[in-house]
Protein backbone atom coordinates (compact mmCIF):
# COMPACT_ATOMS: atom_id res chain seq x y z
CA UNK A 1 0.00 0.00 0.00
CA UNK A 2 1.27 3.48 -0.86
CA UNK A 3 0.49 6.82 0.73
CA UNK A 4 1.44 10.35 -0.26
CA UNK A 5 4.08 12.15 1.80
CA UNK A 6 5.44 15.51 0.69
CA UNK A 7 3.95 14.83 -2.70
CA UNK A 8 5.81 11.54 -3.12
CA UNK A 9 4.40 8.01 -3.02
CA UNK A 10 5.95 6.08 -0.14
CA UNK A 11 5.22 2.67 1.29
CA UNK A 12 2.91 2.42 4.29
CA UNK A 13 4.78 -0.37 6.01
CA UNK A 14 4.60 -2.45 9.14
CA UNK A 15 7.13 -1.72 11.85
CA UNK A 16 9.58 -4.33 13.13
CA UNK A 17 8.47 -6.14 16.30
CA UNK A 18 10.82 -7.33 19.05
CA UNK A 19 10.14 -10.97 19.99
CA UNK A 20 10.42 -11.63 23.74
CA UNK A 21 9.10 -13.87 26.51
CA UNK A 22 7.03 -16.92 25.61
CA UNK A 23 7.06 -16.02 21.92
CA UNK A 24 10.86 -16.05 21.98
CA UNK A 25 10.85 -19.52 23.56
CA UNK A 26 8.42 -20.79 20.92
CA UNK A 27 10.55 -19.28 18.17
CA UNK A 28 13.68 -20.93 19.61
CA UNK A 29 11.89 -24.30 19.50
CA UNK A 30 10.82 -23.73 15.88
CA UNK A 31 14.35 -22.80 14.84
CA UNK A 32 15.93 -25.84 16.54
CA UNK A 33 13.31 -28.14 15.07
CA UNK A 34 14.03 -26.75 11.59
CA UNK A 35 17.77 -27.25 12.12
CA UNK A 36 17.13 -30.83 13.20
CA UNK A 37 14.99 -31.51 10.09
CA UNK A 38 17.74 -30.13 7.85
CA UNK A 39 20.32 -32.25 9.68
CA UNK A 40 18.15 -35.33 9.27
CA UNK A 41 18.01 -34.69 5.52
CA UNK A 42 21.78 -34.20 5.39
CA UNK A 43 22.80 -37.29 7.36
CA UNK A 44 19.85 -39.67 7.04
CA UNK A 45 20.42 -40.71 10.64
CA UNK A 46 18.55 -39.61 13.76
CA UNK A 47 21.63 -39.90 15.96
CA UNK A 48 23.95 -38.09 13.54
CA UNK A 49 21.37 -35.34 13.16
CA UNK A 50 21.10 -35.04 16.94
CA UNK A 51 24.88 -34.90 17.29
CA UNK A 52 25.15 -32.22 14.60
CA UNK A 53 22.40 -30.18 16.27
CA UNK A 54 24.29 -30.35 19.56
CA UNK A 55 27.46 -29.08 17.88
CA UNK A 56 25.55 -26.22 16.26
CA UNK A 57 24.21 -25.23 19.69
CA UNK A 58 27.72 -25.41 21.20
CA UNK A 59 29.01 -23.23 18.38
CA UNK A 60 26.17 -20.76 18.94
CA UNK A 61 27.03 -20.55 22.64
CA UNK A 62 30.69 -19.90 21.84
CA UNK A 63 29.71 -17.10 19.44
CA UNK A 64 26.96 -15.40 21.43
CA UNK A 65 27.97 -16.20 25.01
CA UNK A 66 24.86 -18.22 25.86
CA UNK A 67 22.90 -20.94 24.08
CA UNK A 68 19.47 -19.40 24.53
CA UNK A 69 17.96 -17.18 21.87
CA UNK A 70 19.00 -13.59 22.57
CA UNK A 71 16.37 -11.49 20.87
CA UNK A 72 14.69 -11.59 17.50
CA UNK A 73 13.04 -9.05 15.24
CA UNK A 74 9.96 -9.88 13.19
CA UNK A 75 9.20 -8.01 9.98
CA UNK A 76 7.07 -9.03 7.01
CA UNK A 77 6.57 -12.54 8.41
CA UNK A 78 10.30 -13.25 8.85
CA UNK A 79 12.45 -13.34 11.96
CA UNK A 80 15.85 -11.65 12.00
CA UNK A 81 18.63 -12.58 14.43
CA UNK A 82 21.20 -10.07 13.17
CA UNK A 83 22.57 -8.50 10.01
CA UNK A 84 24.81 -11.44 9.08
CA UNK A 85 22.31 -14.33 9.24
CA UNK A 86 19.53 -14.97 6.72
CA UNK A 87 16.04 -14.52 8.19
CA UNK A 88 13.92 -17.42 9.36
CA UNK A 89 12.03 -18.98 7.70
CA UNK A 90 13.60 -18.67 4.26
CA UNK A 91 15.48 -20.79 1.69
CA UNK A 92 18.55 -18.71 2.55
CA UNK A 93 18.31 -19.69 6.21
CA UNK A 94 17.99 -23.38 5.34
CA UNK A 95 21.01 -23.22 3.02
CA UNK A 96 22.96 -21.31 5.70
CA UNK A 97 22.24 -24.05 8.23
CA UNK A 98 23.08 -26.77 5.71
CA UNK A 99 26.47 -25.14 5.19
CA UNK A 100 27.09 -24.73 8.92
CA UNK A 101 26.22 -28.38 9.49
CA UNK A 102 28.88 -29.33 6.98
CA UNK A 103 31.45 -27.43 9.03
CA UNK A 104 30.47 -29.39 12.15
CA UNK A 105 29.98 -32.81 10.54
CA UNK A 106 30.63 -33.14 6.76
CA UNK A 107 27.75 -34.38 4.59
CA UNK A 108 27.00 -34.79 0.88
CA UNK A 109 24.27 -32.18 0.44
CA UNK A 110 25.03 -28.91 -1.43
CA UNK A 111 26.81 -26.23 0.61
CA UNK A 112 27.96 -22.67 -0.06
CA UNK A 113 31.56 -21.53 0.05
CA UNK A 114 30.44 -17.97 0.76
CA UNK A 115 27.51 -16.79 2.84
CA UNK A 116 27.92 -13.01 2.59
CA UNK A 117 29.63 -10.56 0.24
CA UNK A 118 30.37 -7.00 1.30
CA UNK A 119 30.45 -5.02 -1.93
CA UNK A 120 31.64 -1.41 -2.24
CA UNK A 121 29.80 -0.04 -5.26
CA UNK A 122 31.42 3.41 -5.24
CA UNK A 123 34.37 5.37 -3.90
CA UNK A 124 32.37 8.61 -3.71
CA UNK A 125 31.86 10.01 -0.20
CA UNK A 126 31.15 13.52 1.13
CA UNK A 127 32.63 12.80 4.58
CA UNK A 128 36.18 12.49 5.90
CA UNK A 129 35.74 10.06 8.77
CA UNK A 130 38.63 9.49 11.18
CA UNK A 131 38.44 5.69 10.91
CA UNK A 132 37.68 5.27 7.19
CA UNK A 133 39.21 2.00 5.93
CA UNK A 134 38.55 3.08 2.32
CA UNK A 135 40.53 6.29 2.75
CA UNK A 136 43.14 5.50 0.08
CA UNK A 137 40.46 4.72 -2.52
CA UNK A 138 38.06 7.61 -2.02
CA UNK A 139 36.91 9.93 -4.81
CA UNK A 140 38.98 8.38 -7.59
CA UNK A 141 37.86 6.92 -10.90
CA UNK A 142 35.07 4.41 -10.29
CA UNK A 143 36.08 0.75 -10.54
CA UNK A 144 32.73 -0.59 -11.81
CA UNK A 145 29.97 0.26 -14.23
CA UNK A 146 26.43 -0.71 -13.25
CA UNK A 147 26.50 -3.57 -15.77
CA UNK A 148 29.73 -4.91 -14.27
CA UNK A 149 28.20 -4.74 -10.79
CA UNK A 150 25.21 -6.73 -12.05
CA UNK A 151 27.49 -9.41 -13.52
CA UNK A 152 29.43 -9.60 -10.25
CA UNK A 153 26.24 -9.89 -8.21
CA UNK A 154 24.88 -12.57 -10.53
CA UNK A 155 28.05 -14.66 -10.30
CA UNK A 156 28.02 -14.65 -6.52
CA UNK A 157 24.31 -15.45 -6.45
CA UNK A 158 24.87 -18.35 -8.84
CA UNK A 159 27.54 -19.58 -6.41
CA UNK A 160 24.90 -19.69 -3.67
CA UNK A 161 25.53 -16.46 -1.77
CA UNK A 162 22.27 -15.09 -0.36
CA UNK A 163 23.44 -12.08 1.66
CA UNK A 164 24.97 -8.84 0.43
CA UNK A 165 26.09 -5.73 2.27
CA UNK A 166 26.26 -2.79 -0.13
CA UNK A 167 28.82 -0.21 0.93
CA UNK A 168 31.33 2.29 -0.45
CA UNK A 169 32.40 5.11 -0.15
CA UNK A 170 28.88 6.25 0.53
CA UNK A 171 26.51 4.01 -1.48
CA UNK A 172 23.65 6.51 -1.21
CA UNK A 173 25.56 8.86 -3.54
CA UNK A 174 24.70 6.29 -6.23
CA UNK A 175 21.05 5.72 -5.33
CA UNK A 176 20.00 5.09 -8.93
CA UNK A 177 22.70 2.48 -9.54
CA UNK A 178 22.16 1.00 -6.10
CA UNK A 179 18.45 0.39 -6.59
CA UNK A 180 19.00 -0.86 -10.13
CA UNK A 181 21.56 -3.36 -8.84
CA UNK A 182 19.31 -4.70 -6.08
CA UNK A 183 16.34 -4.87 -8.45
CA UNK A 184 18.40 -7.12 -10.74
CA UNK A 185 18.75 -9.71 -7.97
CA UNK A 186 17.37 -13.22 -8.39
CA UNK A 187 14.95 -12.58 -5.51
CA UNK A 188 16.53 -14.99 -3.03
CA UNK A 189 19.03 -12.59 -1.44
CA UNK A 190 18.86 -10.12 1.42
CA UNK A 191 20.52 -6.75 0.96
CA UNK A 192 21.70 -4.36 3.65
CA UNK A 193 22.96 -0.88 2.75
CA UNK A 194 25.82 0.46 4.89
CA UNK A 195 25.55 4.23 5.07
CA UNK A 196 26.42 7.32 7.08
CA UNK A 197 22.80 8.36 6.67
CA UNK A 198 23.69 10.79 3.90
CA UNK A 199 20.95 11.20 1.29
CA UNK A 200 18.56 8.78 3.04
CA UNK A 201 15.50 10.89 2.28
CA UNK A 202 11.92 9.59 2.52
CA UNK A 203 11.93 9.20 -1.26
CA UNK A 204 15.23 7.33 -1.39
CA UNK A 205 14.33 5.10 1.55
CA UNK A 206 11.13 4.14 -0.25
CA UNK A 207 13.13 3.43 -3.41
CA UNK A 208 15.40 1.09 -1.42
CA UNK A 209 12.42 -0.80 -0.02
CA UNK A 210 10.74 -1.14 -3.39
CA UNK A 211 13.99 -2.37 -4.96
CA UNK A 212 14.19 -5.18 -2.41
CA UNK A 213 16.58 -3.89 0.25
CA UNK A 214 16.08 -5.56 3.65
CA UNK A 215 17.56 -2.84 5.85
CA UNK A 216 20.18 -0.17 6.36
CA UNK A 217 23.13 -0.04 8.75
CA UNK A 218 23.75 3.56 9.81
CA UNK A 219 27.18 4.56 11.07
CA UNK A 220 26.75 6.44 14.35
CA UNK A 221 29.91 6.79 16.39
CA UNK A 222 28.68 8.72 19.42
CA UNK A 223 25.48 9.62 21.23
CA UNK A 224 26.74 13.20 21.45
CA UNK A 225 26.05 15.11 18.19
CA UNK A 226 29.17 17.26 18.55
CA UNK A 227 31.48 14.28 19.09
CA UNK A 228 29.97 12.34 16.20
CA UNK A 229 30.28 15.31 13.85
CA UNK A 230 33.91 15.84 14.85
CA UNK A 231 34.66 12.17 14.18
CA UNK A 232 33.01 12.41 10.77
CA UNK A 233 34.34 15.90 9.96
CA UNK A 234 30.87 17.12 9.06
CA UNK A 235 28.51 19.54 10.78
CA UNK A 236 25.54 17.51 9.56
CA UNK A 237 26.64 13.87 10.12
CA UNK A 238 24.57 13.35 13.29
CA UNK A 239 21.52 14.91 11.65
CA UNK A 240 21.98 12.61 8.63
CA UNK A 241 22.08 9.54 10.87
CA UNK A 242 19.02 10.49 12.93
CA UNK A 243 16.91 11.36 9.91
CA UNK A 244 17.99 8.18 8.12
CA UNK A 245 16.77 6.01 11.00
CA UNK A 246 13.35 7.70 10.86
CA UNK A 247 12.94 7.58 7.08
CA UNK A 248 14.12 3.97 6.84
CA UNK A 249 11.61 2.76 9.42
CA UNK A 250 8.81 4.70 7.75
CA UNK A 251 9.66 2.93 4.49
CA UNK A 252 9.50 -0.50 6.15
CA UNK A 253 13.24 -1.13 6.26
CA UNK A 254 15.03 -2.72 9.17
CA UNK A 255 17.48 -0.35 10.81
CA UNK A 256 20.78 -0.81 12.64
CA UNK A 257 23.44 1.45 14.10
CA UNK A 258 27.13 0.67 13.75
CA UNK A 259 29.74 2.27 16.00
CA UNK A 260 33.53 2.29 15.91
CA UNK A 261 34.37 1.87 19.60
CA UNK A 262 37.54 3.96 19.90
CA UNK A 263 39.54 3.89 23.13
CA UNK A 264 38.22 7.15 24.54
CA UNK A 265 34.62 5.99 24.07
CA UNK A 266 34.82 2.62 25.80
CA UNK A 267 33.36 3.17 29.25
CA UNK A 268 30.25 1.57 30.74
CA UNK A 269 28.59 4.99 30.97
CA UNK A 270 29.19 5.79 27.30
CA UNK A 271 28.05 2.37 26.11
CA UNK A 272 24.79 2.45 28.04
CA UNK A 273 24.07 6.04 27.02
CA UNK A 274 24.59 4.96 23.41
CA UNK A 275 22.24 2.03 24.01
CA UNK A 276 19.62 4.43 25.39
CA UNK A 277 19.82 6.49 22.20
CA UNK A 278 19.55 3.37 20.02
CA UNK A 279 16.46 2.29 21.96
CA UNK A 280 14.92 5.75 21.64
CA UNK A 281 15.54 5.64 17.88
CA UNK A 282 13.86 2.20 17.74
CA UNK A 283 16.64 0.58 15.72
CA UNK A 284 16.60 -3.21 15.72
CA UNK A 285 20.35 -3.91 15.90
CA UNK A 286 23.56 -2.24 17.01
CA UNK A 287 26.97 -3.36 15.76
CA UNK A 288 30.07 -2.73 17.87
CA UNK A 289 33.22 -2.56 15.72
CA UNK A 290 36.72 -2.34 17.14
CA UNK A 291 39.07 0.19 15.50
CA UNK A 292 41.79 -1.26 13.27
CA UNK A 293 45.01 0.39 12.10
CA UNK A 294 44.05 0.53 8.42
CA UNK A 295 43.00 3.31 6.07
CA UNK A 296 42.82 6.66 7.86
CA UNK A 297 43.87 4.90 11.12
CA UNK A 298 47.01 3.37 9.58
CA UNK A 299 50.09 3.55 11.84
CA UNK A 300 48.05 5.00 14.70
CA UNK A 301 47.73 3.46 18.20
CA UNK A 302 44.04 2.66 17.89
CA UNK A 303 43.84 -1.04 18.84
CA UNK A 304 41.92 -1.73 22.03
CA UNK A 305 43.65 -3.26 25.04
CA UNK A 306 42.27 -5.77 27.54
CA UNK A 307 40.88 -3.03 29.76
CA UNK A 308 38.62 -1.95 26.90
CA UNK A 309 37.64 -5.40 25.62
CA UNK A 310 36.70 -6.56 29.12
CA UNK A 311 34.27 -3.64 29.36
CA UNK A 312 32.86 -4.42 25.91
CA UNK A 313 32.47 -8.14 26.70
CA UNK A 314 30.57 -7.42 29.92
CA UNK A 315 28.37 -4.83 28.25
CA UNK A 316 27.62 -7.16 25.33
CA UNK A 317 26.38 -9.96 27.59
CA UNK A 318 24.44 -7.61 29.86
CA UNK A 319 22.60 -5.69 27.15
CA UNK A 320 21.60 -8.86 25.28
CA UNK A 321 20.64 -11.18 28.15
CA UNK A 322 19.71 -9.13 31.23
CA UNK A 323 15.92 -8.83 31.48
CA UNK A 324 16.34 -5.18 32.43
CA UNK A 325 17.37 -4.50 28.83
CA UNK A 326 14.93 -6.78 27.01
CA UNK A 327 13.38 -3.80 25.22
CA UNK A 328 16.74 -2.64 23.86
CA UNK A 329 18.09 -3.46 20.38
CA UNK A 330 20.08 -6.64 19.83
CA UNK A 331 23.81 -5.89 19.98
CA UNK A 332 26.38 -7.56 17.70
CA UNK A 333 30.03 -7.65 18.79
CA UNK A 334 32.47 -9.64 16.66
CA UNK A 335 35.37 -9.07 19.03
CA UNK A 336 33.59 -11.12 21.70
CA UNK A 337 34.13 -14.38 19.84
CA UNK A 338 37.11 -13.48 17.65
CA UNK A 339 39.58 -13.54 20.54
CA UNK A 340 38.12 -16.84 21.74
CA UNK A 341 37.61 -18.99 18.65
CA UNK A 342 38.78 -16.98 15.65
CA UNK A 343 37.21 -14.84 12.95
CA UNK A 344 34.15 -15.89 10.94
CA UNK A 345 35.14 -13.77 7.97
CA UNK A 346 38.66 -14.02 6.55
CA UNK A 347 37.41 -14.60 3.01
CA UNK A 348 35.80 -17.90 3.88
CA UNK A 349 32.21 -17.35 4.94
CA UNK A 350 32.48 -13.63 4.21
CA UNK A 351 34.65 -11.51 1.90
CA UNK A 352 34.94 -7.85 1.01
CA UNK A 353 35.23 -6.27 -2.44
CA UNK A 354 36.60 -2.76 -1.98
CA UNK A 355 35.78 0.34 -4.03
CA UNK A 356 38.92 -0.16 -6.14
CA UNK A 357 37.71 -3.63 -7.12
CA UNK A 358 40.09 -5.71 -5.00
CA UNK A 359 38.85 -8.80 -3.18
CA UNK A 360 39.87 -8.81 0.48
CA UNK A 361 39.47 -11.16 3.44
CA UNK A 362 37.39 -8.42 5.10
CA UNK A 363 37.29 -4.59 5.25
CA UNK A 364 39.93 -4.60 7.99
CA UNK A 365 42.15 -7.34 6.53
CA UNK A 366 43.09 -5.64 3.30
CA UNK A 367 44.70 -8.62 1.59
CA UNK A 368 43.86 -7.53 -1.99
CA UNK A 369 44.10 -11.17 -3.04
CA UNK A 370 42.34 -10.85 -6.42
CA UNK A 371 40.64 -8.24 -8.56
CA UNK A 372 36.93 -8.44 -9.29
CA UNK A 373 37.50 -7.61 -12.96
CA UNK A 374 38.89 -11.14 -13.39
CA UNK A 375 35.64 -12.55 -12.03
CA UNK A 376 33.52 -10.31 -14.24
CA UNK A 377 35.51 -11.35 -17.33
CA UNK A 378 35.33 -15.04 -16.40
CA UNK A 379 39.08 -15.53 -15.81
CA UNK A 380 38.40 -16.45 -12.18
CA UNK A 381 35.63 -18.62 -10.74
CA UNK A 382 34.22 -17.33 -7.44
CA UNK A 383 33.90 -20.90 -6.17
CA UNK A 384 37.63 -21.51 -6.43
CA UNK A 385 39.04 -18.38 -4.78
CA UNK A 386 41.15 -18.94 -1.67
CA UNK A 387 41.88 -15.92 0.51
CA UNK A 388 43.81 -17.72 3.23
CA UNK A 389 41.72 -16.88 6.28
CA UNK A 390 42.06 -14.03 8.75
CA UNK A 391 45.65 -12.79 9.13
CA UNK A 392 44.99 -11.26 12.57
CA UNK A 393 42.93 -13.88 14.38
CA UNK A 394 43.47 -17.60 14.05
CA UNK A 395 41.63 -19.32 11.24
CA UNK A 396 38.18 -20.40 12.35
CA UNK A 397 38.04 -23.62 10.32
CA UNK A 398 38.33 -25.83 13.42
CA UNK A 399 35.92 -23.91 15.64
CA UNK A 400 33.63 -26.91 15.94
CA UNK A 401 36.31 -29.00 17.64
CA UNK A 402 35.81 -29.87 21.29
CA UNK A 403 38.91 -27.91 22.30
CA UNK A 404 37.78 -24.76 20.51
CA UNK A 405 34.38 -24.83 22.20
CA UNK A 406 35.92 -25.72 25.57
CA UNK A 407 38.26 -22.71 25.39
CA UNK A 408 35.47 -20.21 24.72
GIJO-V143009 format. One record per residue. N is the residue number from 1. SS is DSSP state (~ for helix, > for strand, _ for the rest). PSI is psi in radians with two decimals (999 if undefined). Layout:
<<N	SS	PSI> <N	SS	PSI>>
This chain:
<<1	_	2.42> <2	>	2.55> <3	>	2.83> <4	>	2.29> <5	>	2.09> <6	_	0.59> <7	_	0.15> <8	>	2.44> <9	>	2.09> <10	>	2.77> <11	>	2.37> <12	_	1.73> <13	_	2.75> <14	_	2.64> <15	_	2.64> <16	_	2.58> <17	>	2.26> <18	>	2.26> <19	>	2.12> <20	_	3.06> <21	~	-2.39> <22	~	-0.61> <23	~	-0.61> <24	~	-0.70> <25	~	-0.73> <26	~	-0.72> <27	~	-0.73> <28	~	-0.71> <29	~	-0.75> <30	~	-0.75> <31	~	-0.80> <32	~	-0.66> <33	~	-0.68> <34	~	-0.73> <35	~	-0.73> <36	~	-0.74> <37	~	-0.73> <38	~	-0.71> <39	~	-0.67> <40	~	-0.67> <41	~	-0.67> <42	~	-0.65> <43	~	-0.33> <44	_	0.34> <45	_	2.25> <46	~	-0.78> <47	~	-0.64> <48	~	-0.68> <49	~	-0.72> <50	~	-0.71> <51	~	-0.74> <52	~	-0.68> <53	~	-0.73> <54	~	-0.73> <55	~	-0.66> <56	~	-0.73> <57	~	-0.63> <58	~	-0.74> <59	~	-0.79> <60	~	-0.73> <61	~	-0.69> <62	~	-0.62> <63	~	-0.84> <64	~	-0.15> <65	_	-0.53> <66	_	2.76> <67	_	-0.33> <68	_	2.76> <69	_	2.22> <70	_	-1.40> <71	_	2.87> <72	>	2.65> <73	>	2.25> <74	>	2.28> <75	>	2.27> <76	_	0.68> <77	_	0.12> <78	>	2.65> <79	>	2.29> <80	>	2.31> <81	_	0.07> <82	_	-2.97> <83	_	0.11> <84	_	0.03> <85	_	2.32> <86	_	2.58> <87	_	2.75> <88	>	2.38> <89	_	2.59> <90	_	2.72> <91	~	-0.60> <92	~	-0.68> <93	~	-0.78> <94	~	-0.74> <95	~	-0.63> <96	~	-0.80> <97	~	-0.71> <98	~	-0.68> <99	~	-0.75> <100	~	-0.65> <101	~	-0.66> <102	~	-0.57> <103	~	-0.68> <104	~	-0.70> <105	_	1.79> <106	_	2.47> <107	_	-3.10> <108	_	0.04> <109	_	2.78> <110	_	2.45> <111	_	2.89> <112	_	2.35> <113	_	-0.65> <114	_	2.48> <115	_	-0.37> <116	>	2.38> <117	>	2.19> <118	>	2.02> <119	>	2.03> <120	>	1.96> <121	_	-0.14> <122	_	2.72> <123	_	0.15> <124	_	2.34> <125	_	2.34> <126	_	-0.11> <127	_	2.96> <128	_	1.12> <129	_	2.47> <130	_	-0.62> <131	_	0.18> <132	_	2.07> <133	_	-0.16> <134	_	0.22> <135	~	-0.75> <136	~	-0.27> <137	~	-0.20> <138	_	2.48> <139	_	0.69> <140	_	-2.97> <141	_	2.36> <142	_	2.48> <143	_	-0.47> <144	_	2.57> <145	_	2.91> <146	~	-0.63> <147	~	-0.64> <148	~	-0.66> <149	~	-0.69> <150	~	-0.73> <151	~	-0.75> <152	~	-0.82> <153	~	-0.81> <154	~	-0.71> <155	~	-0.70> <156	~	-0.58> <157	~	-0.70> <158	~	-0.49> <159	_	-0.03> <160	_	-0.06> <161	_	2.28> <162	_	0.05> <163	>	2.35> <164	>	2.30> <165	>	2.05> <166	>	2.12> <167	>	-2.83> <168	_	-2.42> <169	_	-2.83> <170	_	1.86> <171	~	-0.40> <172	~	-0.15> <173	~	-0.25> <174	~	0.88> <175	~	-0.66> <176	~	-0.86> <177	~	-0.65> <178	~	-0.86> <179	~	-0.58> <180	~	-0.68> <181	~	-0.85> <182	~	-0.67> <183	~	-0.42> <184	_	-0.03> <185	_	2.80> <186	_	-0.06> <187	_	-0.08> <188	_	0.04> <189	_	2.71> <190	>	2.37> <191	>	2.29> <192	>	2.41> <193	>	2.18> <194	>	2.02> <195	>	2.76> <196	_	-0.16> <197	_	-0.18> <198	_	2.28> <199	_	0.29> <200	_	1.32> <201	_	2.92> <202	~	-0.69> <203	~	-0.78> <204	~	-0.62> <205	~	-0.72> <206	~	-0.68> <207	~	-0.69> <208	~	-0.81> <209	~	-0.80> <210	~	-0.49> <211	~	-0.40> <212	_	0.22> <213	_	2.41> <214	_	-0.81> <215	>	3.08> <216	>	2.53> <217	>	2.00> <218	>	2.18> <219	>	2.07> <220	_	1.92> <221	_	0.14> <222	_	2.65> <223	_	-0.30> <224	_	2.09> <225	~	-0.69> <226	~	-0.79> <227	~	-0.70> <228	~	-0.76> <229	~	-0.66> <230	~	-0.72> <231	~	-0.59> <232	~	-0.11> <233	_	0.82> <234	_	2.38> <235	_	-0.18> <236	_	0.04> <237	~	-0.79> <238	~	-0.73> <239	~	-0.75> <240	~	-0.83> <241	~	-0.78> <242	~	-0.79> <243	~	-0.64> <244	~	-0.71> <245	~	-0.63> <246	~	-0.88> <247	~	-0.64> <248	~	-0.79> <249	~	-0.70> <250	~	-0.50> <251	_	-0.09> <252	_	0.32> <253	_	2.57> <254	>	2.61> <255	>	2.56> <256	>	2.63> <257	>	2.60> <258	>	2.27> <259	>	2.38> <260	>	1.95> <261	_	1.41> <262	_	2.84> <263	~	-0.82> <264	~	-0.32> <265	~	-0.48> <266	_	1.52> <267	_	2.75> <268	~	-0.72> <269	~	-0.82> <270	~	-0.76> <271	~	-0.75> <272	~	-0.54> <273	~	-0.65> <274	~	-0.74> <275	~	-0.67> <276	~	-0.72> <277	~	-0.75> <278	~	-0.70> <279	~	-0.77> <280	~	-0.58> <281	_	-0.11> <282	_	0.59> <283	_	2.73> <284	_	-0.58> <285	>	2.69> <286	>	2.26> <287	>	2.20> <288	>	2.04> <289	>	2.32> <290	_	2.48> <291	_	2.49> <292	_	2.60> <293	_	1.09> <294	_	2.88> <295	~	-2.24> <296	~	-0.29> <297	~	0.08> <298	_	2.38> <299	_	0.35> <300	_	2.60> <301	_	1.24> <302	_	-0.28> <303	_	2.44> <304	_	2.64> <305	_	3.07> <306	~	-0.61> <307	~	-0.70> <308	~	-0.80> <309	~	-0.53> <310	~	-0.71> <311	~	-0.77> <312	~	-0.73> <313	~	-0.84> <314	~	-0.75> <315	~	-0.77> <316	~	-0.81> <317	~	-0.69> <318	~	-0.84> <319	~	-0.49> <320	~	-0.46> <321	~	-0.34> <322	_	2.25> <323	~	-0.44> <324	~	-0.47> <325	~	0.43> <326	_	-0.32> <327	_	0.10> <328	_	2.82> <329	_	2.82> <330	>	2.26> <331	>	2.44> <332	>	2.22> <333	>	1.77> <334	~	-0.59> <335	~	-0.44> <336	~	-0.79> <337	~	-0.44> <338	~	-0.71> <339	~	-0.22> <340	~	-0.81> <341	~	-0.01> <342	_	3.07> <343	>	2.49> <344	_	0.12> <345	_	-1.94> <346	_	0.40> <347	_	0.14> <348	_	-1.36> <349	_	-0.63> <350	>	2.49> <351	>	2.95> <352	>	2.23> <353	>	1.96> <354	_	3.07> <355	_	-0.15> <356	_	-0.04> <357	_	0.05> <358	>	2.51> <359	>	2.14> <360	>	2.78> <361	_	-0.70> <362	_	3.04> <363	_	-0.49> <364	_	-0.28> <365	_	1.49> <366	_	1.36> <367	_	-0.43> <368	_	0.90> <369	_	-0.62> <370	>	3.04> <371	>	2.38> <372	~	-0.39> <373	~	-0.53> <374	~	-0.43> <375	~	-0.77> <376	~	-0.69> <377	_	-0.23> <378	_	0.04> <379	_	-0.65> <380	_	2.55> <381	_	2.21> <382	~	-0.43> <383	~	-0.28> <384	~	0.06> <385	_	2.34> <386	_	2.09> <387	_	-0.06> <388	_	0.13> <389	_	-3.12> <390	_	2.17> <391	_	-0.28> <392	_	-0.89> <393	_	2.78> <394	_	2.67> <395	>	2.44> <396	_	0.03> <397	_	-0.35> <398	_	0.42> <399	_	-0.27> <400	_	-0.06> <401	_	2.71> <402	~	-0.69> <403	~	-0.67> <404	~	-0.76> <405	~	-0.65> <406	~	-0.50> <407	_	0.28> <408	_	999>>
